[in-house]
C-alpha cells in the first residue's frame, strides 16, 4: 500500500489507498494502531489538510470507513464527520492541526455503543472532494502538486451540468480576474445538445453580483446549504442562437427574472434593456 510523503519528499509511516465506497470516491487514510501500525497517521493527515489548503480547495467531506462502524452504520452518510454543523468541512482560513483535532473529536463521538465511556479509537477515514480524482489525489499524497493545479482542474470547460456546478462552487472561493470565456462553445452530442461552459465565467459573474439580481436589483431569494446566495446565470443571447459563454453575455439573475428572459412576451425588450444598463455587456447578434 502506498504511503504519504512528507514536506521533504520522504515516505511517512502512514499508508493510504484510493477507493470508492458507497459511490463516494477519495483518499482513504489508514488507521493508527494497534501498536506500531501507521504511527504517523496524525502527521500524514496534517500534511494532507495543509496541501489541500495550499491548493485553495474550499472544502472536503470526511467519512469514517472503519469495518466495525460500517457494520453498525451501513449508510455512509451516518458516518460523515460534521464540523461547525455541516458535513462540508470548510478549509478556507483553517489551521491544519486544529482542523485535524476537530475531526478527531467528531470521530471519537461516533461510537458503535453510544453508552460507552471511551472514544472511537478507529481512525480509518475517507477524504472526499467532488473535484479531485484519483490522479490528483496521488499527486497530493506524494506532494507533487503546484499551487495552480487545482485551479486548472476546476477551470476546465464542461458540458455536464453537475460538473459545471461543482466547479463553480469551488471557483467562488478563489479570486478571479475577468475570464475570456468561450467565444464559440462546442456542442457536445449526448441525448440532448449541451454546450461546453467555462466555470470561471459563471463563478465570476456570481461573485460580481454580490448576491443581488442584476435585473431587478433584489437580493437572492434564499441561501444554499453552503451559505452562498442562490442566483442563476443567464446568457443574454442564448448559446443556441450563437451567443458566447463570456462575461460580456452573461448576467446573474433571480429565478423569476431568469424565467422572464426565457418565456416573457417582452423577452426581446428585456435583452435590449439589460445590455443598455449593465456596462460589461455587449449586444451580440449570434450566427
C-alpha positions as CSV (number, residue, x, y, z in Angstrom):
1,X,0.0,0.0,0.0
2,X,1.4,3.5,-0.8
3,X,2.4,6.0,1.9
4,X,2.1,9.7,2.3
5,X,5.3,11.7,1.5
6,X,6.3,14.5,4.0
7,X,7.4,18.0,3.0
8,X,10.9,16.7,2.2
9,X,9.6,14.0,-0.1
10,X,10.3,11.3,2.3
11,X,7.8,8.5,2.9
12,X,5.9,8.6,6.2
13,X,5.0,5.5,8.1
14,X,1.3,6.1,7.2
15,X,-0.5,4.2,4.4
16,X,-3.3,5.3,2.2
17,X,-5.4,3.9,-0.6
18,X,-7.7,5.3,-3.3
19,X,-11.2,3.8,-3.0
20,X,-14.8,4.2,-4.0
21,X,-17.1,3.4,-1.1
22,X,-20.9,3.7,-1.4
23,X,-20.3,5.7,-4.7
24,X,-18.1,8.2,-2.9
25,X,-14.5,8.2,-4.1
26,X,-11.5,9.7,-2.5
27,X,-8.3,9.0,-0.4
28,X,-8.6,6.5,2.4
29,X,-6.1,7.2,5.2
30,X,-5.4,4.1,7.1
31,X,-5.8,3.7,10.9
32,X,-3.2,4.4,13.5
33,X,-2.7,1.3,15.6
34,X,-2.6,-1.2,17.0
35,X,0.9,-0.6,18.4
36,X,3.2,0.4,15.6
37,X,0.8,0.3,12.6
38,X,0.8,3.6,10.7
39,X,2.2,5.6,13.7
40,X,2.5,8.8,11.5
41,X,-1.3,9.0,10.9
42,X,-1.6,12.4,12.6
43,X,1.4,13.8,10.7
44,X,0.1,12.5,7.4
45,X,-3.4,13.9,8.0
46,X,-1.9,17.3,8.9
47,X,0.1,17.3,5.7
48,X,-2.8,16.3,3.5
49,X,-5.0,19.1,5.0
50,X,-2.3,21.7,4.6
51,X,-1.8,20.7,0.9
52,X,-5.5,21.0,0.3
53,X,-5.5,24.4,1.9
54,X,-2.5,25.5,-0.2
55,X,-4.3,24.3,-3.3
56,X,-7.3,26.5,-2.3
57,X,-9.6,23.5,-2.2
58,X,-12.6,25.1,-0.4
59,X,-14.0,22.1,1.4
60,X,-13.8,18.3,2.0
61,X,-16.1,15.6,3.3
62,X,-14.7,13.1,5.7
63,X,-16.3,9.7,6.4
64,X,-15.3,7.1,8.9
65,X,-14.9,3.8,7.0
66,X,-13.7,1.5,9.7
67,X,-15.1,-2.0,9.4
68,X,-16.7,-2.1,12.8
69,X,-18.6,1.1,12.2
70,X,-19.7,0.1,8.7
71,X,-21.4,-2.9,10.3
72,X,-23.2,-0.6,12.8
73,X,-23.9,2.3,10.4
74,X,-24.2,0.8,6.9
75,X,-25.3,4.2,5.4
76,X,-22.2,6.1,4.8
77,X,-23.9,9.4,5.5
78,X,-24.4,8.3,9.0
79,X,-20.6,8.1,9.3
80,X,-20.0,11.6,7.9
81,X,-17.9,13.9,10.1
82,X,-19.8,17.1,11.0
83,X,-17.8,20.3,11.6
84,X,-19.5,23.5,12.6
85,X,-22.9,22.0,11.9
86,X,-22.0,21.0,8.3
87,X,-20.8,17.8,6.6
88,X,-19.0,20.1,4.1
89,X,-15.8,20.8,6.1
90,X,-14.6,24.3,5.3
91,X,-10.9,24.6,4.6
92,X,-10.8,28.4,4.0
93,X,-8.7,30.0,6.7
94,X,-8.3,26.7,8.5
95,X,-5.2,25.6,10.5
96,X,-4.3,22.1,9.5
97,X,-3.6,20.7,13.0
98,X,-6.6,22.4,14.6
99,X,-8.9,21.0,11.9
100,X,-7.4,17.5,12.3
101,X,-8.0,17.7,16.0
102,X,-11.6,18.8,15.4
103,X,-12.2,16.0,13.1
104,X,-10.7,13.6,15.6
105,X,-13.1,14.7,18.3
106,X,-16.0,14.1,15.9
107,X,-14.6,10.7,15.2
108,X,-14.4,9.9,18.9
109,X,-18.0,10.8,19.3
110,X,-19.1,8.4,16.6
111,X,-19.2,5.2,18.5
112,X,-20.6,1.7,18.0
113,X,-22.0,1.8,21.5
114,X,-23.3,5.3,22.4
115,X,-23.4,4.4,26.1
116,X,-19.7,3.5,26.3
117,X,-17.4,6.0,28.1
118,X,-14.4,5.5,25.8
119,X,-14.0,7.1,22.4
120,X,-13.8,5.5,19.0
121,X,-10.1,4.7,18.5
122,X,-10.5,3.5,14.9
123,X,-9.3,6.2,12.5
124,X,-9.7,4.8,9.0
125,X,-11.3,7.6,7.1
126,X,-12.3,8.5,3.5
127,X,-11.4,12.1,2.5
128,X,-13.6,13.3,-0.5
129,X,-13.8,16.3,-2.7
130,X,-16.0,16.1,-5.7
131,X,-13.5,17.9,-8.0
132,X,-10.5,15.7,-7.0
133,X,-10.0,12.5,-9.0
134,X,-7.7,9.6,-8.2
135,X,-4.8,11.0,-10.3
136,X,-4.8,14.3,-8.4
137,X,-5.2,12.5,-5.0
138,X,-2.0,10.6,-5.8
139,X,-0.2,13.8,-6.6
140,X,-1.4,15.4,-3.4
141,X,-0.3,12.4,-1.3
142,X,3.2,12.5,-2.8
143,X,3.5,16.3,-2.7
144,X,3.8,16.5,-6.4
145,X,1.4,19.5,-6.8
146,X,1.8,23.1,-7.7
147,X,-0.4,25.9,-6.3
148,X,-2.4,26.3,-9.5
149,X,-3.1,22.6,-10.3
150,X,-6.5,22.5,-8.6
151,X,-7.4,25.8,-10.2
152,X,-6.5,24.3,-13.6
153,X,-8.7,21.2,-12.9
154,X,-11.8,23.2,-11.9
155,X,-11.4,25.7,-14.7
156,X,-11.8,23.1,-17.5
157,X,-14.9,23.7,-19.6
158,X,-17.5,21.0,-19.3
159,X,-20.9,20.2,-20.9
160,X,-22.1,18.3,-17.8
161,X,-24.3,20.4,-15.6
162,X,-23.4,18.7,-12.3
163,X,-19.6,19.1,-13.1
164,X,-20.1,22.7,-14.1
165,X,-21.9,23.5,-10.8
166,X,-19.3,21.6,-8.7
167,X,-16.5,23.6,-10.4
168,X,-18.4,26.9,-10.0
169,X,-18.8,26.3,-6.2
170,X,-15.1,25.8,-5.8
171,X,-14.2,28.8,-8.0
172,X,-16.5,31.0,-5.9
173,X,-13.9,30.7,-3.1
174,X,-11.0,31.8,-5.4
175,X,-10.1,35.4,-6.6
176,X,-10.7,35.6,-10.3
177,X,-9.8,38.1,-13.0
178,X,-12.4,38.7,-15.7
179,X,-12.1,35.4,-17.7
180,X,-12.1,35.3,-21.5
181,X,-14.7,32.5,-21.6
182,X,-15.5,30.6,-24.9
183,X,-16.5,32.7,-27.9
184,X,-18.0,29.7,-29.8
185,X,-18.8,26.9,-27.3
186,X,-18.6,23.4,-28.7
187,X,-21.7,21.4,-29.0
188,X,-21.4,18.0,-27.2
189,X,-23.7,15.4,-28.7
190,X,-25.4,13.5,-25.9
191,X,-29.1,12.6,-25.6
192,X,-29.7,16.3,-25.8
193,X,-27.4,19.1,-27.0
194,X,-25.3,20.5,-24.3
195,X,-22.8,23.3,-24.7
196,X,-19.4,23.4,-23.0
197,X,-19.4,26.1,-20.3
198,X,-16.5,27.9,-18.7
199,X,-16.9,27.5,-14.9
200,X,-14.8,30.7,-14.4
201,X,-17.3,32.8,-16.3
202,X,-20.2,31.6,-14.1
203,X,-18.3,31.9,-10.9
204,X,-17.0,35.4,-11.8
205,X,-20.5,36.7,-12.7
206,X,-22.0,35.3,-9.5
207,X,-19.2,36.9,-7.4
208,X,-19.6,40.2,-9.3
209,X,-23.4,40.3,-8.5
210,X,-22.7,40.1,-4.7
211,X,-25.9,38.2,-4.1
212,X,-28.1,40.7,-6.0
213,X,-30.1,40.1,-9.1
214,X,-28.6,42.2,-11.9
215,X,-32.1,42.6,-13.5
216,X,-34.5,43.6,-10.7
217,X,-31.8,44.5,-8.1
218,X,-33.4,42.4,-5.4
219,X,-31.4,40.1,-3.1
220,X,-31.2,36.4,-3.9
221,X,-34.4,34.7,-2.8
222,X,-32.5,32.3,-0.5
223,X,-29.1,30.9,0.5
224,X,-27.9,27.5,-0.4
225,X,-26.7,24.9,2.1
226,X,-23.1,26.2,1.7
227,X,-24.2,29.7,2.6
228,X,-23.9,31.2,-0.9
229,X,-26.8,33.2,-2.2
230,X,-28.8,31.4,-4.9
231,X,-28.8,33.2,-8.3
232,X,-28.8,31.8,-11.8
233,X,-26.5,32.8,-14.6
234,X,-28.3,33.6,-17.9
235,X,-26.9,34.1,-21.4
236,X,-28.4,37.3,-22.8
237,X,-28.1,35.9,-26.3
238,X,-28.7,32.2,-25.8
239,X,-25.9,29.8,-26.8
240,X,-28.4,28.1,-29.1
241,X,-28.6,31.3,-31.1
242,X,-24.8,31.8,-31.3
243,X,-24.2,33.6,-28.1
244,X,-20.9,33.4,-26.4
245,X,-20.1,32.0,-22.9
246,X,-18.3,35.1,-21.7
247,X,-18.9,37.8,-19.1
248,X,-20.0,40.1,-21.9
249,X,-23.0,37.9,-22.5
250,X,-23.9,36.6,-19.0
251,X,-25.7,38.0,-16.0
252,X,-26.6,36.8,-12.5
253,X,-30.4,36.8,-12.0
254,X,-33.0,35.6,-9.6
255,X,-35.1,32.6,-10.8
256,X,-38.1,34.9,-11.6
257,X,-36.1,37.2,-13.8
258,X,-34.5,34.2,-15.4
259,X,-37.8,32.8,-16.5
260,X,-38.8,36.2,-17.8
261,X,-35.8,36.1,-20.1
262,X,-36.9,32.8,-21.5
263,X,-40.7,32.9,-21.5
264,X,-41.9,36.5,-21.2
265,X,-43.6,38.1,-24.2
266,X,-41.2,41.0,-23.6
267,X,-38.1,38.9,-23.6
268,X,-36.5,40.7,-26.7
269,X,-37.0,44.1,-25.0
270,X,-35.5,42.7,-21.8
271,X,-32.4,41.8,-23.7
272,X,-32.0,45.3,-25.0
273,X,-32.7,46.8,-21.6
274,X,-30.2,44.7,-19.7
275,X,-27.4,45.4,-22.3
276,X,-28.1,49.2,-22.0
277,X,-28.0,49.1,-18.2
278,X,-25.0,46.7,-17.5
279,X,-21.8,48.2,-18.9
280,X,-19.9,45.0,-19.3
281,X,-22.5,43.5,-21.7
282,X,-22.3,43.9,-25.4
283,X,-25.0,43.4,-28.0
284,X,-24.3,40.1,-29.6
285,X,-26.0,39.2,-32.8
286,X,-25.3,35.5,-33.0
287,X,-24.6,33.5,-36.2
